[in-house]
Amino acid sequence: MYDKELVLNILTQIFEATQKISFRIEPIQSANDFITAPDGLEKLDSICMLLIAIGESLKKIDKITNGELLSQYPQVDWKGAKGIRDIIAHQYFDIDAEEIFWVCSHQLNPLSLTIKKIINELKI
């Protein structure tokens, strides 16, 4: 068995990071909004940092739970969610704003909802 409190703490941090990303991306209407103004670039940088933290935290959860917890929730592409961390961290100067915008627009909400569901189920 794994340390449920530790996993809940990490999941809560991930959920809070998804909320921060949602708030920061709200005024961004397209990938161009990231790259055409200094404040857009700052938003892109901060969002990328949070995506790195999310990916790293998901890897940590997998390690703590021996890969058993997240696999119970196949509605999220966990491999992709963890993998974006590697892409951003290792190819930072080649970040594709279009890809980050797509991830935030299409995958962030399902991730956030699933993390919240996991938190609620672990608290039972």
C-alpha positions as CSV (number, residue, x, y, z in Angstrom):
1,M,0.0,0.0,0.0
2,Y,1.1,3.5,-0.6
3,D,1.1,6.7,1.5
4,K,-2.4,8.0,0.6
5,E,-1.9,11.4,2.4
6,L,1.3,12.0,0.3
7,V,-0.6,11.1,-2.9
8,L,-3.5,13.4,-1.9
9,N,-1.1,16.2,-1.3
10,I,0.5,15.8,-4.7
11,L,-2.9,15.5,-6.4
12,T,-4.0,18.7,-4.7
13,Q,-0.9,20.5,-6.0
14,I,-1.6,19.2,-9.5
15,F,-5.2,20.4,-9.3
16,E,-4.2,23.8,-8.1
17,A,-1.7,24.0,-11.0
18,T,-4.4,23.3,-13.5
19,Q,-6.5,26.1,-12.0
20,K,-3.6,28.5,-12.3
21,I,-3.1,27.5,-15.9
22,S,-6.8,28.0,-16.6
23,F,-6.7,31.5,-15.1
24,R,-3.5,32.4,-17.0
25,I,-4.7,31.2,-20.4
26,E,-8.1,32.8,-20.1
27,P,-7.2,35.9,-22.1
28,I,-5.3,33.9,-24.7
29,Q,-7.4,33.4,-27.8
30,S,-4.8,31.8,-30.0
31,A,-1.2,30.7,-30.0
32,N,-0.3,34.0,-31.6
33,D,-1.3,35.8,-28.4
34,F,1.5,34.0,-26.7
35,I,4.2,35.2,-29.1
36,T,3.1,38.6,-30.2
37,A,3.4,40.5,-26.9
38,P,5.7,40.4,-23.9
39,D,2.9,39.6,-21.5
40,G,1.9,36.7,-23.8
41,L,5.4,35.3,-23.6
42,E,5.3,35.6,-19.8
43,K,2.1,33.7,-19.7
44,L,3.6,31.0,-22.0
45,D,6.7,30.7,-19.8
46,S,4.6,30.4,-16.6
47,I,2.2,27.9,-18.1
48,C,5.1,25.8,-19.4
49,M,6.6,25.8,-15.9
50,L,3.3,24.6,-14.4
51,L,3.1,21.9,-17.1
52,I,6.6,20.7,-16.2
53,A,5.5,20.6,-12.5
54,I,2.4,18.7,-13.3
55,G,4.3,16.1,-15.4
56,E,6.9,15.6,-12.8
57,S,4.3,15.2,-10.1
58,L,2.4,12.7,-12.2
59,K,5.6,10.7,-12.5
60,K,6.0,10.9,-8.8
61,I,2.5,9.5,-8.2
62,D,3.2,6.6,-10.6
63,K,6.4,5.8,-8.6
64,I,4.7,6.0,-5.2
65,T,1.7,3.9,-6.4
66,N,3.6,1.5,-8.6
67,G,1.7,2.7,-11.6
68,E,-1.6,1.5,-10.2
69,L,-3.5,4.6,-9.4
70,L,-3.6,6.7,-12.6
71,S,-4.1,3.6,-14.7
72,Q,-7.6,3.3,-13.1
73,Y,-8.6,6.5,-14.9
74,P,-8.0,5.9,-18.6
75,Q,-10.0,9.0,-19.7
76,V,-6.7,10.9,-19.4
77,D,-3.6,10.4,-21.6
78,W,-1.3,10.0,-18.6
79,K,1.7,9.2,-20.8
80,G,1.1,12.4,-22.7
81,A,0.6,14.4,-19.6
82,K,3.9,13.1,-18.1
83,G,5.6,13.4,-21.5
84,I,4.9,17.0,-22.1
85,R,7.2,17.7,-19.1
86,D,10.1,16.1,-20.9
87,I,9.4,17.9,-24.2
88,I,9.3,21.3,-22.5
89,A,12.2,20.7,-20.2
90,H,14.5,19.3,-22.8
91,Q,13.6,21.4,-25.8
92,Y,12.6,24.6,-24.0
93,F,14.0,27.0,-26.7
94,D,12.0,25.2,-29.3
95,I,8.6,25.3,-27.5
96,D,5.7,25.2,-30.0
97,A,3.2,27.8,-28.7
98,E,0.6,26.2,-30.9
99,E,1.1,22.9,-29.2
100,I,0.9,24.5,-25.7
101,F,-2.2,26.3,-26.7
102,W,-3.8,23.1,-28.0
103,V,-2.9,21.2,-24.8
104,C,-4.4,23.9,-22.6
105,S,-7.5,24.2,-24.8
106,H,-8.2,20.5,-25.2
107,Q,-6.6,18.5,-22.4
108,L,-6.3,20.7,-19.4
109,N,-10.0,20.6,-18.4
110,P,-10.3,16.8,-18.6
111,L,-7.1,16.4,-16.6
112,S,-8.3,18.8,-14.0
113,L,-11.7,17.1,-13.7
114,T,-10.1,13.7,-13.4
115,I,-7.6,14.8,-10.8
116,K,-10.5,16.3,-8.8
117,K,-12.4,13.0,-9.1
118,I,-9.3,11.0,-7.9
119,I,-8.9,13.3,-4.9
120,N,-12.6,12.9,-4.0
121,E,-12.4,9.1,-4.3
122,L,-9.3,8.8,-2.3
123,K,-10.8,10.8,0.5
124,I,-13.6,8.3,0.9
